[in-house]
Amino acid sequence: MSILYLLIPLSLTLLGLAVWAFFWAVKHDQFEDLEGPAYRILFDEDDNDRPKQDRKETERDAPSDDEERRD
């Protein structure tokens, strides 16, 4: 019976922490876009998948994955 004096305040503290975390997440827009990351993985726009002439200028100077720089 005396363990309840420890467990009840501990459970109320954890409940308060969970409620605070939920409201913090809502306030900081963590639940704003739930479907975006799921669709983003389907439309991978990796520069290595594009033809060499369509890649950005800064990445033309760097060797691609299939080319190794030999000194």
FENCORKA-V233935 format. One record per backbone hydrogen bond with DSSP energy under -0.5 kcal/mol. CO is the residue of the C=O (numbers start at 1). NH is the residue of the N-H. E is the energy in kcal/mol with one decimal. If there is no record, write none. Layout:
BEGIN
<<CO NH E> <CO NH E>>
END
This chain:
BEGIN
<<1 4 -1.1> <2 5 -0.8> <3 6 -1.1> <3 7 -2.6> <4 8 -2.2> <6 10 -1.7> <7 11 -2.7> <8 12 -2.2> <9 13 -2.2> <10 14 -2.2> <11 15 -2.2> <12 16 -2.3> <13 17 -2.2> <14 18 -2.2> <15 19 -2.4> <16 20 -2.3> <17 21 -2.4> <18 22 -2.1> <19 23 -2.3> <20 24 -2.3> <21 25 -2.2> <22 26 -2.1> <23 27 -2.3> <24 28 -1.9> <25 30 -2.8> <26 29 -1.3> <29 32 -0.9> <32 34 -0.6> <35 39 -1.6> <36 40 -2.3> <37 41 -1.1> <39 42 -0.8> <39 43 -1.1> <42 44 -0.8> <43 45 -0.5> <46 49 -1.3> <47 50 -0.7> <51 54 -1.1> <51 55 -0.6> <52 55 -0.9> <56 59 -0.6> <56 60 -0.5> <57 60 -1.0> <57 61 -0.6> <64 67 -0.6> <68 70 -0.5> <69 71 -0.5>>
END
